[in-house]
């Protein structure tokens, strides 16, 4: 959610005339995140979030925006995209595809309580079940092929042992032959800054622009790797159990998912180590940017490898 594209007040005011969303009062850039340009927008009719897509094309965007609309229709607290007067979910602003979505109340939490971890687990299961009826499909753009493609680009920035670890782990996952697992639409980026709370209740789930069609268990692993990690970069058993038990109360895990859980934890950690290496060492120019330390997920991955057979198990 960095600001790469500056939107002037005049351009935004003119763009908003396409919507039944009131006239512009103010807008300000959102500095968090790394993929798109985002602004808080206040109009005479209410508050919104404006997103200008820096990488995604207009042809790719319907999958994400229509998924958000579908989930909102299913009762999931997602930021519903606002359709313009011609019923479109997006249009061009400042030479970029752009969308206006509803502003959601609530705040993200840096150190979630146990009840909040459980609430996120239950919400993730609800998202998976609600997304099962979403007809559109999109392969995960940051799966194994992407890891293999960008690894040569980031290797020159790593020391010998780190480079060897990265190559070894990418090769390990390329060699895995996983059984059939439940799959469908996933969020793929459900970190703490993408969930809004009011007390211990989830008030909003935001930033679906990494969503794709993939294994639901992979989405669970991404979530656990952020919400349940200790300061020593290992999984906290109590937090992990709370999140997984709450998820399982909504959707039970299959026997095949139990079997491959440690592999999924490693895959989810590798995905974000690679992407953070790429964003950190090969950044794009932006007015406000926020690249995250890749070593965080490297440490998580190292511990997942060392504790492969000792991870907190999925609930029966």
C-alpha positions as a Markdown table, in Angstrom:
| # | Residue | x | y | z |
|---|---|---|---|---|
| 1 | Unk | 0.0 | 0.0 | 0.0 |
| 2 | Unk | 2.8 | 2.4 | -0.7 |
| 3 | Unk | 2.3 | 5.5 | -2.8 |
| 4 | Unk | 4.0 | 5.1 | -6.2 |
| 5 | Unk | 1.6 | 7.2 | -8.2 |
| 6 | Unk | 0.7 | 10.6 | -7.0 |
| 7 | Unk | -3.0 | 11.5 | -7.5 |
| 8 | Unk | -3.8 | 15.2 | -7.5 |
| 9 | Unk | -6.9 | 16.6 | -5.9 |
| 10 | Unk | -8.1 | 17.8 | -9.3 |
| 11 | Unk | -7.7 | 14.4 | -11.0 |
| 12 | Unk | -9.4 | 12.6 | -8.2 |
| 13 | Unk | -12.3 | 15.0 | -8.0 |
| 14 | Unk | -12.9 | 14.6 | -11.7 |
| 15 | Unk | -12.6 | 10.8 | -11.4 |
| 16 | Unk | -15.1 | 10.6 | -8.6 |
| 17 | Unk | -17.8 | 12.2 | -10.7 |
| 18 | Unk | -18.2 | 8.7 | -12.3 |
| 19 | Unk | -19.5 | 7.4 | -8.9 |
| 20 | Unk | -22.5 | 8.1 | -6.7 |
| 21 | Unk | -20.0 | 8.7 | -3.9 |
| 22 | Unk | -20.2 | 12.4 | -3.2 |
| 23 | Unk | -17.7 | 15.1 | -3.8 |
| 24 | Unk | -14.1 | 15.0 | -2.6 |
| 25 | Unk | -13.3 | 16.4 | 0.9 |
| 26 | Unk | -9.7 | 15.1 | 1.3 |
| 27 | Unk | -7.4 | 12.3 | 0.4 |
| 28 | Unk | -4.1 | 11.1 | 1.9 |
| 29 | Unk | -1.6 | 8.4 | 1.0 |
| 30 | Unk | -1.3 | 5.1 | 2.9 |
| 31 | Unk | 2.4 | 4.2 | 3.5 |
| 32 | Unk | 2.0 | 0.6 | 4.7 |
| 33 | Unk | 2.5 | -2.3 | 2.2 |
| 34 | Unk | 4.5 | -2.6 | -0.9 |
| 35 | Unk | 2.4 | -3.6 | -4.0 |
| 36 | Unk | -0.1 | -0.9 | -4.9 |
| 37 | Unk | -0.8 | 2.8 | -4.4 |
| 38 | Unk | -3.5 | 3.4 | -1.8 |
| 39 | Unk | -5.2 | 6.5 | -0.5 |
| 40 | Unk | -7.8 | 7.1 | 2.2 |
| 41 | Unk | -10.6 | 9.1 | 0.5 |
| 42 | Unk | -13.2 | 11.2 | 2.3 |
| 43 | Unk | -16.1 | 12.5 | 0.4 |
| 44 | Unk | -19.3 | 14.3 | 1.3 |
| 45 | Unk | -21.0 | 10.9 | 1.3 |
| 46 | Unk | -18.5 | 8.9 | 3.4 |
| 47 | Unk | -15.1 | 7.3 | 3.6 |
| 48 | Unk | -13.4 | 5.0 | 1.0 |
| 49 | Unk | -10.1 | 3.5 | 0.1 |
| 50 | Unk | -8.8 | 4.2 | -3.4 |
| 51 | Unk | -6.3 | 1.7 | -4.9 |
| 52 | Unk | -4.2 | 2.3 | -8.1 |
| 53 | Unk | -2.8 | -1.0 | -9.3 |
| 54 | Unk | 0.9 | -0.8 | -10.1 |
| 55 | Unk | 1.4 | -4.4 | -11.3 |
| 56 | Unk | -2.0 | -5.9 | -11.9 |
| 57 | Unk | -3.5 | -5.2 | -15.2 |
| 58 | Unk | -7.1 | -4.3 | -16.0 |
| 59 | Unk | -7.6 | -7.7 | -17.5 |
| 60 | Unk | -6.4 | -9.4 | -14.2 |
| 61 | Unk | -8.4 | -7.3 | -11.8 |
| 62 | Unk | -11.9 | -8.7 | -12.2 |
| 63 | Unk | -10.8 | -11.9 | -10.3 |
| 64 | Unk | -9.9 | -9.9 | -7.2 |
| 65 | Unk | -12.6 | -7.3 | -7.2 |
| 66 | Unk | -15.4 | -9.8 | -8.0 |
| 67 | Unk | -14.1 | -12.1 | -5.3 |
| 68 | Unk | -14.3 | -9.3 | -2.8 |
| 69 | Unk | -17.9 | -8.5 | -3.9 |
| 70 | Unk | -18.8 | -12.2 | -3.8 |
| 71 | Unk | -17.4 | -12.6 | -0.2 |
| 72 | Unk | -19.2 | -9.5 | 0.9 |
| 73 | Unk | -22.4 | -10.9 | -0.5 |
| 74 | Unk | -21.7 | -14.0 | 1.6 |
| 75 | Unk | -21.5 | -12.0 | 4.8 |
| 76 | Unk | -17.7 | -11.8 | 5.0 |
| 77 | Unk | -16.6 | -8.4 | 6.2 |
| 78 | Unk | -14.5 | -7.5 | 3.1 |
| 79 | Unk | -14.2 | -4.0 | 1.6 |
| 80 | Unk | -16.9 | -4.1 | -1.0 |
| 81 | Unk | -15.8 | -2.5 | -4.3 |
| 82 | Unk | -18.0 | 0.4 | -5.4 |
| 83 | Unk | -19.5 | 0.2 | -8.8 |
| 84 | Unk | -19.6 | 3.4 | -10.9 |
| 85 | Unk | -22.6 | 4.8 | -12.7 |
| 86 | Unk | -21.9 | 2.4 | -15.6 |
| 87 | Unk | -21.7 | -0.6 | -13.2 |
| 88 | Unk | -18.0 | -1.0 | -13.6 |
| 89 | Unk | -15.7 | -2.1 | -10.7 |
| 90 | Unk | -12.7 | -0.2 | -12.0 |
| 91 | Unk | -11.5 | 2.4 | -14.4 |
| 92 | Unk | -8.3 | 4.4 | -15.2 |
| 93 | Unk | -6.9 | 7.1 | -13.0 |
| 94 | Unk | -3.5 | 8.7 | -13.5 |
| 95 | Unk | -2.8 | 6.2 | -16.2 |
| 96 | Unk | -3.4 | 3.2 | -13.8 |
| 97 | Unk | -6.3 | 0.8 | -13.3 |
| 98 | Unk | -8.1 | 2.1 | -10.2 |
| 99 | Unk | -10.9 | 1.0 | -7.9 |
| 100 | Unk | -12.8 | 2.5 | -5.0 |
| 101 | Unk | -13.8 | 0.3 | -2.1 |
| 102 | Unk | -15.7 | 0.8 | 1.1 |
| 103 | Unk | -13.8 | 1.9 | 4.1 |
| 104 | Unk | -14.0 | -0.6 | 7.0 |
| 105 | Unk | -13.9 | 0.3 | 10.7 |
| 106 | Unk | -11.6 | -1.3 | 13.1 |
| 107 | Unk | -7.9 | -1.5 | 13.7 |
| 108 | Unk | -5.2 | -4.0 | 13.1 |
| 109 | Unk | -3.2 | -5.4 | 16.0 |
| 110 | Unk | 0.5 | -5.8 | 16.4 |
| 111 | Unk | 0.3 | -8.3 | 19.3 |
| 112 | Unk | -3.0 | -10.3 | 19.0 |
| 113 | Unk | -4.6 | -11.8 | 22.0 |
| 114 | Unk | -5.4 | -15.5 | 22.0 |
| 115 | Unk | -9.1 | -14.7 | 21.4 |
| 116 | Unk | -8.2 | -12.7 | 18.3 |
| 117 | Unk | -6.0 | -15.5 | 16.9 |
| 118 | Unk | -9.0 | -17.8 | 17.3 |
| 119 | Unk | -11.3 | -15.3 | 15.6 |
| 120 | Unk | -9.0 | -15.1 | 12.6 |
| 121 | Unk | -8.8 | -18.8 | 12.3 |
| 122 | Unk | -12.6 | -19.1 | 12.2 |
| 123 | Unk | -12.8 | -16.2 | 9.8 |
| 124 | Unk | -10.3 | -17.8 | 7.4 |
| 125 | Unk | -12.4 | -21.0 | 7.4 |
| 126 | Unk | -15.5 | -18.9 | 6.6 |
| 127 | Unk | -13.7 | -17.2 | 3.8 |
| 128 | Unk | -12.7 | -20.6 | 2.3 |
| 129 | Unk | -16.2 | -21.9 | 2.5 |
| 130 | Unk | -17.7 | -18.7 | 1.1 |
| 131 | Unk | -15.2 | -18.7 | -1.7 |
| 132 | Unk | -16.0 | -22.2 | -2.7 |
| 133 | Unk | -19.0 | -21.0 | -4.7 |
| 134 | Unk | -16.8 | -18.4 | -6.5 |
| 135 | Unk | -16.7 | -19.6 | -10.1 |
| 136 | Unk | -13.6 | -17.7 | -11.3 |
| 137 | Unk | -10.2 | -19.4 | -11.1 |
| 138 | Unk | -6.6 | -18.0 | -11.0 |
| 139 | Unk | -3.5 | -20.0 | -10.5 |
| 140 | Unk | -1.2 | -18.8 | -7.7 |
| 141 | Unk | 1.1 | -16.3 | -9.4 |
| 142 | Unk | 3.7 | -16.6 | -6.6 |
| 143 | Unk | 3.9 | -20.4 | -6.3 |
| 144 | Unk | 6.8 | -22.7 | -7.2 |
| 145 | Unk | 7.4 | -21.4 | -10.8 |
| 146 | Unk | 7.7 | -17.8 | -9.5 |
| 147 | Unk | 10.2 | -18.9 | -6.7 |
| 148 | Unk | 12.3 | -20.7 | -9.3 |
| 149 | Unk | 12.2 | -17.7 | -11.7 |
| 150 | Unk | 13.2 | -15.0 | -9.3 |
| 151 | Unk | 15.7 | -16.9 | -7.2 |
| 152 | Unk | 18.6 | -16.3 | -9.7 |
| 153 | Unk | 17.8 | -12.6 | -9.4 |
| 154 | Unk | 18.2 | -12.4 | -5.6 |
| 155 | Unk | 21.0 | -14.9 | -5.1 |
| 156 | Unk | 23.8 | -12.3 | -5.8 |
| 157 | Unk | 22.6 | -10.3 | -2.8 |
| 158 | Unk | 23.0 | -13.3 | -0.4 |
| 159 | Unk | 26.0 | -14.8 | 1.4 |
| 160 | Unk | 27.1 | -18.3 | 0.5 |
| 161 | Unk | 25.2 | -20.2 | 3.2 |
| 162 | Unk | 22.0 | -18.2 | 2.7 |
| 163 | Unk | 22.2 | -18.7 | -1.0 |
| 164 | Unk | 22.7 | -22.4 | -0.6 |
| 165 | Unk | 19.8 | -22.6 | 1.8 |
| 166 | Unk | 17.5 | -20.8 | -0.6 |
| 167 | Unk | 18.5 | -23.0 | -3.6 |
| 168 | Unk | 18.1 | -26.1 | -1.5 |
| 169 | Unk | 14.6 | -25.2 | -0.2 |
| 170 | Unk | 13.3 | -24.1 | -3.7 |
| 171 | Unk | 14.6 | -27.5 | -5.0 |
| 172 | Unk | 12.9 | -29.3 | -2.1 |
| 173 | Unk | 9.5 | -27.9 | -2.8 |
| 174 | Unk | 9.9 | -28.5 | -6.6 |
| 175 | Unk | 10.4 | -32.2 | -5.8 |
| 176 | Unk | 7.3 | -32.6 | -3.5 |
| 177 | Unk | 4.4 | -34.6 | -4.9 |
| 178 | Unk | 1.5 | -33.6 | -2.7 |
| 179 | Unk | -1.8 | -35.5 | -2.5 |
| 180 | Unk | -5.0 | -33.9 | -3.5 |
| 181 | Unk | -6.0 | -31.3 | -1.0 |
| 182 | Unk | -9.2 | -29.1 | -0.6 |
| 183 | Unk | -8.7 | -26.0 | -2.7 |
| 184 | Unk | -10.5 | -22.9 | -3.9 |
| 185 | Unk | -10.2 | -19.1 | -3.5 |
| 186 | Unk | -7.6 | -18.1 | -0.9 |
| 187 | Unk | -6.6 | -14.8 | 0.6 |
| 188 | Unk | -2.8 | -15.7 | 0.4 |
| 189 | Unk | -1.7 | -12.7 | 2.5 |
| 190 | Unk | -3.7 | -12.8 | 5.7 |
| 191 | Unk | -1.2 | -11.1 | 7.9 |
| 192 | Unk | -1.9 | -9.0 | 11.0 |
| 193 | Unk | -2.1 | -5.8 | 9.1 |
| 194 | Unk | -4.8 | -7.2 | 6.8 |
| 195 | Unk | -7.3 | -7.9 | 9.6 |
| 196 | Unk | -9.3 | -5.2 | 11.4 |
| 197 | Unk | -10.7 | -5.7 | 14.9 |
| 198 | Unk | -13.3 | -4.2 | 17.1 |
| 199 | Unk | -12.4 | -5.7 | 20.4 |
| 200 | Unk | -11.9 | -9.4 | 19.9 |
| 201 | Unk | -14.2 | -9.6 | 16.9 |
| 202 | Unk | -13.0 | -9.4 | 13.3 |
| 203 | Unk | -14.5 | -6.3 | 11.8 |
| 204 | Unk | -12.8 | -6.5 | 8.4 |
| 205 | Unk | -10.5 | -8.5 | 6.2 |
| 206 | Unk | -8.7 | -6.3 | 3.6 |
| 207 | Unk | -6.1 | -6.4 | 0.8 |
| 208 | Unk | -7.2 | -9.4 | -1.4 |
| 209 | Unk | -4.8 | -8.5 | -4.2 |
| 210 | Unk | -2.7 | -11.6 | -3.8 |
| 211 | Unk | -5.8 | -13.8 | -3.7 |
| 212 | Unk | -5.8 | -16.8 | -6.1 |
| 213 | Unk | -7.0 | -20.4 | -6.4 |
| 214 | Unk | -4.8 | -22.7 | -4.3 |
| 215 | Unk | -4.9 | -25.2 | -1.5 |
| 216 | Unk | -6.8 | -23.9 | 1.6 |
| 217 | Unk | -4.1 | -25.4 | 3.8 |
| 218 | Unk | -1.5 | -23.2 | 2.2 |
| 219 | Unk | -3.6 | -20.2 | 3.2 |
| 220 | Unk | -3.8 | -21.5 | 6.8 |
| 221 | Unk | 0.0 | -21.9 | 6.9 |
| 222 | Unk | 0.5 | -18.3 | 5.7 |
| 223 | Unk | -1.8 | -17.1 | 8.4 |
| 224 | Unk | -0.2 | -19.2 | 11.2 |
| 225 | Unk | 3.3 | -18.1 | 10.1 |
| 226 | Unk | 2.4 | -14.5 | 10.9 |
| 227 | Unk | 0.0 | -14.6 | 13.8 |
| 228 | Unk | 1.5 | -17.4 | 15.9 |
| 229 | Unk | 5.2 | -16.9 | 15.6 |
| 230 | Unk | 7.2 | -16.1 | 18.8 |
| 231 | Unk | 10.1 | -13.7 | 19.1 |
| 232 | Unk | 12.4 | -16.7 | 18.6 |
| 233 | Unk | 10.7 | -17.3 | 15.2 |
| 234 | Unk | 9.1 | -20.6 | 16.2 |
| 235 | Unk | 5.4 | -21.4 | 16.4 |
| 236 | Unk | 3.7 | -20.6 | 19.8 |
| 237 | Unk | 1.9 | -23.9 | 20.5 |
| 238 | Unk | -1.0 | -22.2 | 22.4 |
| 239 | Unk | -1.6 | -19.6 | 19.8 |
| 240 | Unk | -1.3 | -22.1 | 17.0 |
| 241 | Unk | -3.7 | -24.5 | 18.6 |
| 242 | Unk | -6.3 | -21.7 | 19.2 |
| 243 | Unk | -6.2 | -20.6 | 15.6 |
| 244 | Unk | -6.3 | -24.1 | 14.1 |
| 245 | Unk | -9.0 | -25.3 | 16.5 |
| 246 | Unk | -11.2 | -22.3 | 15.6 |
| 247 | Unk | -10.6 | -23.0 | 11.9 |
| 248 | Unk | -11.4 | -26.7 | 12.3 |
| 249 | Unk | -14.6 | -25.9 | 14.2 |
| 250 | Unk | -15.9 | -24.3 | 10.9 |
| 251 | Unk | -14.1 | -26.6 | 8.4 |
| 252 | Unk | -12.5 | -29.9 | 9.5 |
| 253 | Unk | -9.1 | -30.7 | 8.2 |
| 254 | Unk | -8.7 | -33.8 | 6.0 |
| 255 | Unk | -6.4 | -36.7 | 6.6 |
| 256 | Unk | -4.3 | -35.6 | 3.6 |
| 257 | Unk | -3.9 | -32.1 | 5.1 |
| 258 | Unk | -2.7 | -33.6 | 8.4 |
| 259 | Unk | 0.0 | -35.5 | 6.4 |
| 260 | Unk | 1.5 | -32.5 | 4.6 |
| 261 | Unk | 1.1 | -29.7 | 7.3 |
| 262 | Unk | 4.8 | -29.3 | 8.0 |
| 263 | Unk | 5.5 | -29.1 | 4.2 |
| 264 | Unk | 2.9 | -26.3 | 3.9 |
| 265 | Unk | 4.4 | -24.3 | 6.8 |
| 266 | Unk | 7.8 | -24.4 | 5.0 |
| 267 | Unk | 6.2 | -23.5 | 1.6 |
| 268 | Unk | 4.4 | -20.5 | 3.1 |
| 269 | Unk | 7.6 | -19.3 | 4.8 |
| 270 | Unk | 9.7 | -19.7 | 1.6 |
| 271 | Unk | 7.1 | -17.8 | -0.4 |
| 272 | Unk | 7.5 | -14.7 | 1.8 |
| 273 | Unk | 11.3 | -15.0 | 2.2 |
| 274 | Unk | 11.7 | -15.0 | -1.6 |
| 275 | Unk | 9.2 | -12.1 | -2.2 |
| 276 | Unk | 10.7 | -10.0 | 0.6 |
| 277 | Unk | 14.2 | -10.6 | -0.8 |
| 278 | Unk | 13.0 | -9.5 | -4.2 |
| 279 | Unk | 11.2 | -6.4 | -2.9 |
| 280 | Unk | 14.0 | -5.4 | -0.6 |
| 281 | Unk | 16.9 | -5.8 | -3.1 |
| 282 | Unk | 15.1 | -4.9 | -6.3 |
| 283 | Unk | 12.6 | -2.2 | -5.2 |
| 284 | Unk | 10.5 | 0.1 | -7.4 |
| 285 | Unk | 10.7 | 3.8 | -7.0 |
| 286 | Unk | 7.9 | 5.3 | -5.0 |
| 287 | Unk | 6.9 | 8.4 | -3.1 |
| 288 | Unk | 6.2 | 6.4 | 0.0 |
| 289 | Unk | 7.5 | 2.8 | 0.2 |
| 290 | Unk | 7.7 | 0.2 | 2.9 |
| 291 | Unk | 9.9 | -2.8 | 2.2 |
| 292 | Unk | 10.0 | -5.5 | 4.9 |
| 293 | Unk | 13.1 | -7.3 | 6.3 |
| 294 | Unk | 13.4 | -10.6 | 4.5 |
| 295 | Unk | 15.5 | -12.1 | 7.3 |
| 296 | Unk | 12.3 | -12.5 | 9.4 |
| 297 | Unk | 10.9 | -15.2 | 7.2 |
| 298 | Unk | 14.3 | -16.7 | 6.6 |
| 299 | Unk | 14.5 | -17.4 | 10.4 |
| 300 | Unk | 11.0 | -18.8 | 10.4 |
| 301 | Unk | 11.9 | -21.1 | 7.6 |
| 302 | Unk | 15.1 | -22.2 | 9.2 |
| 303 | Unk | 13.1 | -23.2 | 12.3 |
| 304 | Unk | 10.4 | -25.0 | 10.3 |
| 305 | Unk | 13.1 | -27.0 | 8.6 |
| 306 | Unk | 14.8 | -27.9 | 11.9 |
| 307 | Unk | 11.5 | -28.7 | 13.6 |
| 308 | Unk | 9.8 | -30.4 | 10.6 |
| 309 | Unk | 8.6 | -33.4 | 12.6 |
| 310 | Unk | 7.8 | -31.4 | 15.8 |
| 311 | Unk | 5.4 | -28.8 | 14.6 |
| 312 | Unk | 2.0 | -28.3 | 16.4 |
| 313 | Unk | -0.3 | -30.7 | 14.7 |
| 314 | Unk | -3.6 | -29.9 | 13.1 |
| 315 | Unk | -6.7 | -30.7 | 15.2 |
| 316 | Unk | -8.3 | -34.1 | 14.6 |
